[in-house]
Amino acid sequence: MHSPPKRISRAGWVVHGAALALAAAPLAGGAAPPLPSAATGGVEEIDLSAAHAEATLAPAETFTLPLGEFPEAVLVDLPRRKAYATTTLVAINIFSIASTVWFEALALGTGLPAAWWFRRTLRRPQRVGKTYCRRCNYDLTDLTGERCPECGAALSSATRMPGRRRWPRLALSGAIFLAAAGAYAALVRTVPRLVWPERWPAWWSETLDDVAEANSKYEWLIQHSSVLSRVHELDLDAGGASRVLWTGRRGEADHVHSLSLAADGSALCLWTSASLRVWSIARRRIAAEIPFSDPLLAPLGGAAAQVQFSADGRSALLIGDSPRFIAMLIDLEAERERWRIESNALAGLEHWRVLHGESFDRFLIAGDRPDTGETALSEWFVEAGREPALMRRFVTSAYGLGPRLARHGYGPLVWASDMERVEAWNLQTEALERRIILPHPVALLADSREGGERLIITMFADTSRTWIVEPRSGRVVADLEQAPHRTRAAEILSDGRTLALWGYNDDQSQRVLSLYALP
C-alpha cells in the first residue's frame, strides 16, 4: 500500500522547514541600507543581504482555513468572495470493512434461519387433517370459540393452520443448514475477501485510520484505507467556512494534481490521475470529462507531466514526454485538439514549469536536464490558425533543484531562483543581466503585474519572510506582517493589486490565508 499522503506531508514539511532553518543564517538585524549595485562580468549585482524594509505591510484580511488536512493548492476568487482548495487525506471506509465479512454474513444469513426453521418444526408436531393455532400450535379441531384457550390469540382463518407432515420440512431445513455449514468450512480460507463494488456506499473515517496506524492490533484495518482527493469551496464572507464540492473515491486514480478556476467563477478545471474534468460549481457535478484513455490524449501515452488551464477554463495545455517532448492545447468544450508541439530537442527534461498570460498565445516552458542540472527555457508564440512557432530557446546556468520562475508581463526578462539567489535572464540576448543576493534561502517567487517592476520574494529561515522588492533600484518596498509561519504559496490575484499568501502556523495546527493590498 502507498504511504498515506497526509502523514508524509506533515512530516515532510517539518523536515523541509528544519533543513531550511539550518541552512539559513539568523535574520539580519540593524538598519543597514542595501549595498550599491555592482557590475560583475557584465552582470548587475544587487546585494540585499543586509537590507531592511522601508515599510511593514499588514494584511487586509486573514482567514483560518477550516481544513483538517494540508491544502495542496488554494485559489482565491476575490470578485465573488470565494476560495477553492484541494486536499488529500487517508481514511478508512467503514462499509469496506463490512464487505470483507460478506462470506460469514452469507453463511449466517442462510444457516441460522434454516436452523430456526428446523427447531420450530421439530417442536411443533402436527397431524394431517387437524387444525392448529398458528401462534402456539394448540389443537383447534373441535373448538368453535373466538379465542385460543392456550395462548388467547383471536381465532380467524388466518390464525387457524391446517396440520402438515413434518419430515419434508425437517429434511429441507436440515439440508440448507448443512449445505451452508459445509460450504463455509470448505471455502473459508480460499474465498476472496476484498470486494469493492464501483458504487459501494462510502463512510470515510480519518480517526479510524489514525487508530489503526497507532495500534498494531488494528493494522489489518489499513487494507481498507484509501487516498481521497477533495475540492473544498471556502466562503470568505463567512470567515472561510467550507463545504466539500467533490471527493475522489477510487484512491490515487482520482487524485487532483492541478486546479484552475474559470474567469467568471462558474466552473473548475481539474486534472486528476485519470482524466481532465470540468466541474460545474452551480450544478455541483462534472460537466465534462476526457479520460486519459481517450484517443484524443493518446500522444501523451495516457498521462501528462503537467497541465495548465486557461483563465476562462475552456482550454488546457498538457505537457508530456513519451518519449519526445509533447505540448497539446485541448479545447475542453469541444473535446478536440487545437494545436500540438512535438520536439526531440526538449525530450528528457524534468520538473516542468509553464508561464503564460490570460491565454496561450505566448508562453514559456522550462525544464531541468537531470544529467547536467541545467534549466532549458523555450518561448513559444501561437498565431490564430497557425502552428506554434518557437521564438527562442537556450540553457541557463546549473540550478540543481530547479528554478522558481516569475515573469513581468511579456517583457524580455524572466526571473529565476534556485533557493540561493534570484537572477534575471534576458530571453532576447539569452544572457544573465541581474543577480539579487538575499539573506535567506528563497522558497517562492512571484512578480507584480502593475505598479512597475516588482518581485514578491518569500524566504525561509526560522519563519517565512516575504519581501516586496524593486529589482532595479534595490529597494525593499515592504515586509509583509503576520504572514503564515510557513508560507506554501504566494500569488498575485487577477486584479493585479492583491497578494494572497497561504500556509500554516508554527505548530502546523492551523491553515492560514492572508490577503494583502499591494502598495
C-alpha positions in Angstrom: 0.0 0.0 0.0 1.2 3.5 -0.7 2.3 5.6 2.2 -0.5 7.9 3.4 0.0 11.3 1.9 -1.4 13.2 4.9 1.2 11.7 7.3 4.0 12.2 4.8 3.1 15.8 4.0 3.1 16.8 7.7 6.5 15.1 8.4 7.9 16.2 5.1 7.2 19.9 5.8 8.7 19.6 9.3 11.9 18.2 7.8 11.9 20.7 5.0 11.5 23.6 7.4 14.2 22.3 9.7 16.6 21.9 6.8 16.0 25.4 5.6 16.4 26.8 9.1 19.8 25.0 9.5 20.9 26.4 6.1 19.8 29.9 6.9 21.7 32.5 8.9 19.8 34.4 11.7 17.5 37.1 10.5 19.5 40.3 9.7 19.3 43.0 12.3 20.0 46.6 12.2 19.0 49.2 9.7 21.8 49.0 7.2 20.8 50.1 3.7 21.3 47.8 0.7 24.7 47.8 -0.9 25.0 49.6 -4.2 24.7 47.6 -7.3 27.9 46.3 -8.8 28.7 45.0 -12.2 30.3 41.6 -12.1 31.3 40.3 -15.5 28.6 42.3 -17.2 26.0 41.1 -14.6 24.4 43.8 -12.4 24.5 42.5 -8.9 22.3 43.8 -6.0 23.2 42.8 -2.5 20.2 42.8 -0.2 21.8 40.5 2.5 21.9 43.4 5.0 18.8 45.3 3.7 15.8 46.3 5.7 12.2 47.0 4.5 11.0 50.6 4.1 7.6 49.7 5.5 5.7 46.9 7.1 2.5 45.9 5.3 -0.3 44.4 7.4 -2.8 42.0 5.8 -6.1 43.4 4.7 -7.8 40.1 5.6 -6.7 36.9 7.3 -8.7 33.6 7.3 -8.1 30.4 9.3 -9.0 27.7 6.8 -11.3 25.0 8.4 -9.4 22.1 6.8 -8.2 19.1 8.7 -5.6 18.3 6.0 -2.8 20.4 4.4 -4.1 22.1 1.3 -2.2 21.3 -1.8 -3.5 24.3 -3.7 -5.6 27.3 -2.9 -7.3 29.5 -5.5 -8.9 32.8 -4.5 -11.8 34.2 -6.4 -11.8 37.7 -5.0 -14.7 39.3 -7.0 -17.1 36.6 -5.8 -15.5 36.3 -2.3 -14.8 32.6 -2.7 -11.7 30.4 -2.5 -11.1 26.8 -3.6 -8.7 24.4 -2.1 -7.6 20.8 -2.8 -6.6 18.4 -0.1 -5.5 14.8 0.1 -6.3 12.6 3.1 -6.2 9.0 4.1 -9.3 7.5 5.5 -11.0 4.1 6.1 -14.3 3.2 4.5 -16.4 1.5 7.2 -18.6 -0.1 4.6 -15.4 -1.6 3.1 -14.7 -3.4 6.4 -18.2 -4.8 6.3 -17.6 -6.1 2.8 -14.7 -8.3 3.9 -17.0 -10.4 6.1 -19.5 -11.0 3.3 -18.9 -14.7 3.3 -19.6 -15.0 7.1 -22.7 -12.9 6.6 -23.9 -15.1 3.8 -23.3 -18.3 5.8 -25.0 -17.0 8.9 -27.9 -15.4 6.9 -28.5 -18.8 5.4 -27.7 -21.3 8.2 -29.3 -19.5 11.1 -32.8 -19.2 9.5 -32.5 -22.9 8.4 -31.6 -24.0 12.0 -34.5 -21.9 13.5 -36.9 -23.5 11.0 -35.7 -27.0 11.8 -36.0 -26.4 15.5 -39.5 -24.9 15.2 -40.8 -27.7 13.0 -39.3 -30.3 15.4 -41.0 -28.8 18.5 -44.5 -28.5 16.8 -45.8 -31.9 16.0 -48.9 -32.0 13.8 -51.3 -34.5 12.2 -52.7 -34.2 8.7 -56.5 -33.5 8.8 -56.5 -31.5 12.1 -56.4 -27.7 12.7 -53.8 -25.9 14.9 -53.2 -22.4 16.3 -50.6 -20.7 14.2 -49.1 -19.0 17.3 -48.9 -21.8 19.9 -49.7 -25.0 17.8 -52.7 -25.9 20.0 -55.2 -28.4 18.5 -58.3 -26.4 17.5 -60.0 -29.2 15.5 -63.2 -29.4 17.6 -63.2 -25.8 19.1 -65.6 -23.1 17.9 -64.7 -20.3 20.2 -63.4 -16.9 19.2 -60.0 -17.3 21.1 -57.4 -19.9 21.5 -57.7 -21.4 25.0 -53.9 -21.9 25.2 -52.5 -18.5 24.2 -55.6 -16.3 23.9 -55.0 -15.3 20.3 -58.1 -14.2 18.3 -59.1 -17.0 16.0 -59.7 -16.4 12.3 -59.0 -18.1 9.0 -55.5 -16.5 9.2 -54.6 -17.9 12.6 -56.1 -21.4 12.0 -53.4 -23.6 10.4 -54.1 -27.0 8.9 -51.8 -29.8 10.1 -48.9 -30.8 7.8 -46.3 -33.6 7.7 -43.0 -32.6 9.4 -40.4 -34.7 7.6 -40.3 -32.8 4.3 -39.8 -29.5 6.2 -37.2 -31.1 8.5 -35.3 -32.5 5.6 -35.3 -29.2 3.6 -34.3 -27.0 6.6 -31.6 -29.5 7.6 -30.2 -29.7 4.1 -30.0 -25.9 3.8 -28.2 -25.7 7.2 -25.7 -28.5 6.3 -25.0 -27.0 2.9 -24.3 -23.6 4.4 -22.1 -25.0 7.1 -20.2 -27.3 4.7 -19.7 -24.5 2.1 -18.3 -22.2 4.8 -15.9 -24.9 6.2 -14.6 -25.8 2.8 -14.2 -22.2 1.4 -13.5 -20.0 4.4 -9.7 -20.0 3.6 -9.9 -19.5 -0.1 -12.8 -17.2 -0.8 -11.7 -13.7 -1.9 -12.3 -11.1 0.9 -11.8 -7.7 -0.6 -14.8 -6.8 -2.7 -15.2 -3.3 -3.9 -18.3 -2.5 -6.0 -17.9 0.6 -8.1 -20.6 2.4 -6.2 -20.1 0.9 -2.7 -21.5 3.2 0.0 -18.8 5.4 1.5 -18.5 6.4 5.1 -14.9 7.7 5.5 -13.2 7.8 8.9 -9.8 9.5 9.3 -10.0 8.7 13.1 -10.2 5.0 12.4 -7.2 5.2 10.1 -5.2 7.0 12.8 -6.2 4.3 15.4 -5.1 1.6 13.0 -1.8 3.3 12.4 -1.0 3.8 16.1 -2.1 0.4 17.4 -0.6 -2.8 15.9 -3.7 -4.8 16.9 -5.7 -2.9 14.3 -3.1 -3.0 11.5 -5.5 -5.2 9.5 -7.7 -2.1 9.0 -5.0 -0.4 7.0 -6.0 -2.5 3.9 -9.3 -0.6 3.9 -7.6 2.8 3.7 -8.0 4.9 0.6 -6.3 8.0 -0.6 -9.0 10.6 -1.1 -8.7 13.8 -3.0 -11.1 16.6 -2.2 -12.0 20.0 -3.6 -13.3 22.5 -1.0 -15.2 25.8 -1.5 -14.4 28.5 1.1 -16.8 31.4 1.7 -14.6 34.4 2.5 -17.7 36.5 3.7 -18.4 33.7 6.2 -14.9 33.8 7.6 -13.7 30.9 5.4 -16.4 28.4 6.1 -16.0 25.4 3.8 -18.0 22.8 2.1 -16.8 19.8 0.1 -17.6 20.1 -3.6 -16.1 16.9 -4.9 -14.4 13.8 -3.5 -12.5 11.2 -5.5 -13.4 7.8 -4.1 -11.2 5.5 -6.1 -7.9 6.1 -4.4 -4.9 7.5 -6.3 -6.7 7.2 -9.6 -8.8 10.3 -8.7 -6.0 12.3 -7.1 -6.3 16.0 -8.1 -2.9 17.2 -9.5 -3.9 20.6 -10.8 -6.8 23.0 -10.3 -7.9 26.1 -12.2 -10.9 28.5 -11.9 -12.8 29.9 -14.8 -12.7 33.7 -15.1 -16.4 34.0 -14.4 -16.2 31.7 -11.4 -18.7 29.3 -12.9 -16.5 26.2 -13.2 -13.4 24.5 -12.0 -10.9 22.6 -14.2 -9.5 19.5 -12.6 -6.6 17.4 -13.7 -6.7 14.0 -11.9 -4.6 10.9 -12.4 -7.4 9.5 -14.6 -8.8 12.4 -16.6 -9.4 16.0 -17.4 -12.6 17.3 -15.8 -14.7 20.4 -15.8 -16.6 20.8 -12.6 -19.7 23.0 -12.6 -19.9 25.0 -9.4 -23.5 26.0 -9.8 -24.8 22.5 -10.6 -22.2 20.7 -8.3 -21.4 18.0 -10.8 -19.0 17.1 -13.5 -19.9 19.0 -16.7 -17.3 17.4 -19.0 -14.7 14.7 -18.7 -11.9 13.4 -21.0 -10.2 10.3 -19.7 -6.5 9.7 -20.4 -7.6 6.5 -22.2 -9.3 8.7 -24.8 -7.6 8.6 -28.3 -7.5 12.4 -28.1 -4.8 12.1 -25.4 -3.1 9.1 -27.0 0.1 11.1 -28.0 0.8 11.6 -24.3 0.9 7.9 -23.6 -2.2 8.1 -21.3 -0.7 10.6 -18.9 0.8 14.1 -18.7 3.7 15.5 -16.8 2.0 18.8 -16.1 -1.3 20.5 -17.0 -2.0 24.3 -17.1 -5.5 25.6 -17.6 -6.5 28.8 -19.3 -8.0 31.7 -17.3 -11.5 31.1 -18.9 -11.4 27.4 -18.1 -12.2 26.4 -21.7 -8.8 25.0 -22.7 -5.9 23.1 -21.1 -2.3 22.9 -22.0 -0.9 19.4 -21.4 2.9 18.7 -21.3 4.4 15.3 -21.5 7.5 13.4 -22.5 6.7 10.0 -24.2 9.4 9.7 -25.5 9.7 13.1 -27.1 8.5 16.4 -25.7 4.8 17.0 -26.4 2.7 20.0 -25.7 -1.0 20.0 -26.6 -3.8 22.5 -26.3 -7.1 20.8 -25.7 -10.5 22.5 -26.2 -12.4 21.2 -23.2 -15.8 22.2 -24.5 -15.5 20.7 -28.0 -13.1 17.9 -26.8 -10.7 18.4 -29.6 -7.0 19.3 -30.1 -6.3 22.9 -31.1 -2.6 22.5 -31.7 0.4 20.3 -30.8 4.1 20.7 -30.4 6.4 17.7 -30.7 10.2 18.2 -30.2 13.1 15.8 -29.7 15.3 18.7 -28.5 13.3 19.1 -25.3 12.9 15.4 -24.5 14.1 14.1 -21.2 13.5 17.3 -19.2 12.1 17.1 -15.6 10.3 19.5 -13.2 8.3 21.3 -15.9 7.2 24.9 -15.3 4.9 26.9 -17.5 4.4 30.7 -17.5 1.5 32.2 -19.6 -0.9 35.1 -19.6 -4.6 35.1 -20.0 -4.3 32.8 -23.0 -1.8 30.5 -24.5 -0.8 32.7 -27.5 2.6 33.3 -25.8 4.0 31.0 -23.2 7.3 30.0 -21.6 8.3 26.4 -20.8 11.2 25.5 -18.5 12.5 22.1 -17.6 15.6 20.7 -15.9 18.2 18.4 -17.5 18.8 15.6 -15.0 22.2 14.8 -16.3 23.7 18.4 -16.0 21.3 20.1 -13.6 20.8 22.9 -16.2 17.5 24.5 -16.9 16.3 24.8 -20.5 14.0 27.7 -21.4 11.9 27.9 -24.5 9.4 30.6 -25.5 6.6 29.9 -28.0 4.1 32.0 -29.9 0.8 30.8 -31.3 -0.9 32.9 -34.0 -4.6 32.2 -34.8 -5.0 29.4 -37.4 -1.2 28.6 -37.4 1.1 26.1 -35.8 3.0 27.2 -32.7 6.3 28.9 -33.5 9.5 28.6 -31.4 10.7 32.2 -30.7 13.8 31.3 -28.7 15.4 28.5 -26.7 18.5 28.5 -24.6 20.0 26.9 -21.4 20.6 28.8 -18.2 23.2 28.1 -15.6 23.1 25.0 -13.4 20.4 25.1 -10.7 20.1 21.6 -9.4 16.8 22.0 -7.5 15.1 23.6 -10.4 14.3 27.4 -10.5 11.2 29.2 -9.3 10.1 31.4 -12.2 8.4 34.8 -12.4 7.8 37.0 -15.5 6.6 40.5 -15.6 4.1 40.7 -18.5 5.6 39.8 -21.8 8.9 41.7 -21.3 12.2 40.1 -22.1 13.2 39.3 -18.5 12.5 36.1 -16.7 13.3 35.9 -13.0 14.6 32.6 -11.7 15.7 31.3 -8.3 17.5 28.2 -7.2 17.0 28.9 -3.4 20.4 30.6 -3.2 19.8 33.8 -5.3 17.4 35.4 -7.7 18.6 36.1 -11.3 17.1 37.9 -14.3 17.7 36.2 -17.7 17.1 38.1 -20.9 15.2 35.9 -23.3 16.3 38.0 -26.3 20.0 38.1 -25.7 20.0 34.8 -23.8 22.2 36.3 -21.2 22.2 36.8 -17.4 21.6 40.5 -16.7 21.0 40.9 -12.9 21.5 39.0 -9.8 19.9 39.7 -6.4 21.7 38.4 -3.2 19.3 37.7 -0.3 19.9 37.0 3.4 17.9 33.7 3.4 17.1 30.8 1.0 14.4 31.7 -1.5 11.3 29.5 -1.4 8.7 31.3 -3.5 8.9 33.9 -6.3 6.2 36.0 -8.0 6.0 39.2 -10.0 3.7 42.2 -9.6 1.7 42.9 -12.8 1.1 46.5 -12.0 2.8 49.4 -10.3 6.1 48.9 -12.0 8.6 46.0 -11.9 8.4 44.4 -8.5 9.2 41.0 -7.2 7.4 39.1 -4.4 10.1 37.0 -2.7 9.4 34.6 0.1 12.4 33.4 2.1 12.6 30.7 4.7 14.6 31.0 7.9 13.1 30.2 11.3 9.9 31.6 9.9 8.8 32.7 6.5 9.7 36.3 5.5 8.1 37.9 2.4 9.5 41.0 0.8 8.3 43.2 -2.0 11.4 44.3 -3.9 12.0 46.8 -6.7 14.9 44.9 -8.5 16.1 48.0 -10.5 16.7 50.3 -7.5 17.4 47.6 -4.9 14.6 48.9 -2.7 12.8 46.6 -0.3 9.5 48.3 -0.5 7.7 46.3 2.2 8.0 43.4 4.6 4.7 41.6 5.0 3.4 41.4 8.6 1.6 38.4 10.1 2.4 36.2 7.2 1.9 32.4 7.8 4.7 30.9 9.8 5.4 28.6 6.9 4.2 30.1 3.6 3.3 27.5 1.0 2.3 29.7 -1.9 2.3 33.4 -3.0 0.1 34.6 -5.8 -0.9 37.9 -7.4 -4.7 37.8 -7.9 -6.4 38.8 -11.1 -7.0 42.4 -10.0 -3.2 42.9 -10.0 -3.3 44.7 -6.7 -3.9 41.9 -4.2 -1.4 39.4 -3.0 -2.6 36.1 -1.5 -0.3 34.1 0.8 -1.3 30.8 2.4 0.5 28.4 4.7 0.3 27.2 8.3 1.3 28.4 11.8 4.3 27.2 13.8 2.7 24.1 15.3 1.0 23.2 11.9 -2.4 23.0 13.6 -3.9 25.9 11.6 -4.0 26.7 7.9 -3.9 30.4 7.2 -4.8 32.5 4.2 -3.8 36.2 4.2 -4.7 38.9 1.6 -2.6 42.0 1.2 -3.3 45.2 -0.8 0.0 45.9 -2.7 1.4 49.4 -2.3 
